[in-house]
Amino acid sequence: MARKRSREKEPSREDYMLREQLKIEEGIFDNRTMLRIGKLFTKGLVSSMEFIIARGKEADVYLADGGDKLDKEFLALKIFRMENARFQNRMKYIRGDPRFGKIKRNIYAIVNEWCKKEYGNLLVAEAAEVHAPRPYAFSGNVLAMELIGKEGKPAKVMRNETLDDPAGVLDTILEDTRKLYQNELVHADLSEYNILMLGKVPYMIDFGQAVHIKHPSSMNFLRRDVENILFYFSKKYGIEKDVETVFNEIVE
């Protein structure tokens, strides 16, 4: 089959193929999201979409096949729902962050800024050498990032795993939290639900709400992160660490 197609026919064929690939579960995405995913196809980051691998309160994550410009066979596409009113309640994680200016109150602007924010936070995590998905690109409410898993099979949430070396995993999580803080970032929603286990290595996910340390609530968020993680490991594995001691070790 010939690989070359006329420029006039190519868009309609790509649009048709994309619409067929996006008929997943509830149906076809809205037109804005379709166009944004289409940009990732055009950039060569995505060649096709497979199926949903995670469903969240504000976004769904899909397995996708990597395109010609990506050195990975698979990737994850996080698609934020444009109609979700929950984002109105997320403004506390954006307002006060010195990296962001005035944001329009409409839901489209808020969701787009949230996606952009997660992309930027993941770049910080990558620079800090923290175990987290590598970000590839974002377009509006669509974020393309590294799939944490093997051979197209996503890693499991830590909550659903029984760890062979819980003490070692906890140390890695706390060390990554310290690295984030050294790079002026606080996750702000760290828990057993936002960590994936790839073998014995914990990977932090869901960085949309992560804030700069100059955010007025950053220290409260950091303390909550520490409390959540220590409570989980204490309850499930009997590992006891003092919250204040760990908190001070991170910020000092």
C-alpha positions in Angstrom: 0.0 0.0 0.0 1.4 3.4 -1.0 2.5 5.5 2.0 2.2 8.9 0.3 -1.2 10.6 0.2 -2.2 14.0 -1.1 -2.3 16.8 1.4 -5.9 17.5 0.6 -7.1 14.0 1.5 -4.8 13.4 4.4 -6.7 15.5 7.1 -10.0 13.8 6.4 -8.5 10.3 6.6 -6.6 11.1 9.8 -9.8 12.6 11.3 -11.7 9.5 10.4 -9.1 7.2 11.9 -8.8 9.2 15.0 -12.6 9.2 15.6 -12.6 5.4 15.2 -9.8 5.0 17.7 -11.5 7.3 20.2 -14.7 5.3 20.4 -13.8 4.1 23.8 -16.3 3.1 26.5 -18.7 6.1 26.9 -18.2 7.2 23.3 -16.4 9.9 21.4 -14.6 12.7 23.1 -15.7 16.3 22.6 -14.4 18.2 19.6 -11.8 20.2 21.6 -10.3 17.1 23.1 -10.3 15.4 19.7 -8.3 18.3 18.1 -5.8 18.2 21.0 -5.2 14.5 20.8 -4.9 15.0 17.0 -2.0 17.3 17.6 -0.2 14.6 19.4 -0.8 12.3 16.5 0.5 15.0 14.1 3.7 15.5 16.2 4.5 11.8 15.9 4.1 11.1 19.7 1.0 8.9 19.3 0.2 6.4 16.6 -3.0 4.9 18.1 -5.0 4.7 21.3 -5.8 1.4 23.0 -8.0 1.5 26.1 -8.5 3.2 29.5 -6.1 2.1 32.2 -7.1 4.4 35.1 -10.1 6.4 36.0 -9.9 9.4 38.4 -12.2 12.1 39.7 -11.0 14.6 37.2 -9.3 12.7 34.5 -9.0 9.3 32.8 -5.7 7.7 31.6 -5.5 5.8 28.4 -2.8 3.4 27.0 -1.5 4.6 23.7 1.0 3.4 21.1 4.0 5.5 20.6 4.5 7.4 17.3 7.6 7.8 15.1 9.0 10.6 17.2 8.8 8.7 20.5 11.5 6.3 21.6 9.0 4.3 23.6 6.5 1.6 22.3 3.8 2.8 24.7 2.8 5.9 26.6 0.0 7.2 28.7 -2.5 9.9 27.8 -4.1 11.7 30.7 -7.3 13.4 29.5 -8.9 15.9 31.9 -12.6 16.2 31.7 -13.7 19.7 30.5 -17.1 19.5 32.1 -15.9 18.5 35.6 -16.9 21.2 38.1 -14.4 19.7 40.6 -11.7 21.9 39.1 -13.4 24.9 40.6 -12.4 23.5 44.0 -8.8 23.0 42.9 -8.0 26.7 42.5 -6.4 26.7 45.9 -3.5 24.8 44.4 -3.0 27.4 41.7 -3.7 30.7 43.4 -0.7 31.7 45.4 1.7 29.7 43.3 4.2 32.3 42.0 4.6 30.4 38.7 1.1 31.3 37.6 -0.6 34.6 36.9 -4.3 35.5 36.7 -6.5 32.7 35.4 -9.9 33.1 33.8 -12.8 31.7 35.8 -14.3 29.6 33.0 -13.8 25.8 33.3 -11.9 25.5 30.0 -9.2 27.9 31.2 -9.0 26.2 34.6 -8.7 22.7 33.2 -6.1 23.8 30.6 -4.0 25.5 33.3 -4.2 22.4 35.5 -2.9 20.2 32.6 -0.1 22.7 31.9 0.6 22.7 35.7 1.0 18.9 35.9 3.3 19.0 32.8 5.5 21.6 34.4 5.5 19.8 37.8 6.6 16.5 36.1 9.4 18.4 34.4 10.6 19.5 37.9 10.3 15.9 39.2 12.4 14.7 36.2 15.1 17.3 36.9 15.1 16.3 40.5 15.6 12.7 39.5 12.5 11.7 41.3 10.7 8.4 40.4 7.8 9.8 38.4 6.4 9.6 34.8 8.5 11.5 32.3 6.4 14.2 30.6 6.4 14.3 26.8 4.0 17.0 25.8 0.6 18.6 26.6 -2.1 20.1 24.5 -5.0 21.8 26.3 -6.5 19.2 28.5 -4.4 16.3 27.2 -1.1 15.3 28.8 1.2 12.7 27.1 3.6 11.1 29.5 5.7 8.0 30.2 3.7 4.8 30.9 4.9 3.3 34.2 4.7 -0.4 33.5 6.2 -3.1 31.4 5.3 -4.2 27.9 2.2 -2.1 27.8 0.9 -3.4 31.2 0.5 -0.6 33.7 2.1 -0.8 37.1 -0.3 -1.4 40.0 -1.2 1.2 42.6 0.7 0.7 45.9 -2.5 0.5 47.8 -3.3 -2.8 46.0 0.1 -4.4 46.5 1.8 -6.2 49.4 5.4 -5.0 49.5 8.3 -7.3 50.1 10.5 -4.5 51.4 8.1 -1.9 52.8 10.9 -0.1 54.8 12.9 0.3 51.7 9.9 1.6 49.7 9.1 4.1 52.4 12.7 5.3 52.5 12.5 5.8 48.7 9.3 7.8 48.9 10.6 10.0 51.6 13.8 10.6 49.8 11.9 11.5 46.6 9.8 13.9 48.7 13.0 15.5 50.0 14.3 15.8 46.4 11.1 17.5 45.3 11.4 20.0 48.2 15.0 20.7 47.3 13.8 21.6 43.9 11.1 23.9 45.4 8.1 21.6 44.8 5.6 19.8 47.2 3.4 17.0 45.8 0.5 18.1 48.0 -1.6 15.0 47.5 0.7 12.1 48.4 -0.9 8.9 49.5 -0.9 5.1 48.8 -3.3 5.9 45.9 -0.9 8.2 44.1 2.1 5.8 44.0 2.6 3.0 41.5 4.9 0.1 42.1 7.1 -1.0 39.2 8.8 -4.0 40.7 10.2 -2.8 44.0 10.4 0.9 43.0 7.6 3.4 43.9 6.7 6.0 41.4 4.8 9.1 42.4 1.9 10.1 40.0 -0.8 12.8 39.8 1.3 16.0 40.1 -1.5 18.4 39.0 -1.9 19.8 42.5 1.8 20.0 43.3 2.8 23.5 44.4 5.9 25.7 44.6 7.4 26.0 48.1 6.5 29.7 48.0 2.8 28.8 47.9 1.3 30.1 51.2 0.0 26.6 52.0 3.0 24.6 50.9 4.2 23.6 54.3 0.8 22.5 55.4 0.5 20.4 52.2 4.0 18.9 52.8 3.1 18.0 56.4 -0.1 16.4 55.2 1.9 14.3 52.7 4.3 13.1 55.4 1.4 12.3 57.7 -0.5 10.3 55.0 2.4 8.2 54.0 3.6 7.5 57.5 0.1 6.6 58.7 -0.3 4.1 55.8 3.0 2.3 56.5 2.3 2.3 60.2 -1.2 0.8 59.8 -0.3 -1.8 57.1 3.3 -2.7 57.9 3.8 -1.6 61.5 6.6 0.8 60.5 6.7 3.7 63.0 8.4 7.0 62.2 7.8 10.3 64.0 6.1 12.9 61.7 7.9 15.9 63.1 11.3 14.2 62.7 10.7 13.2 59.1 9.2 16.6 58.2 12.3 18.4 59.6 14.6 16.0 57.8 12.9 16.9 54.5 12.9 20.7 54.9 16.4 21.1 56.5 
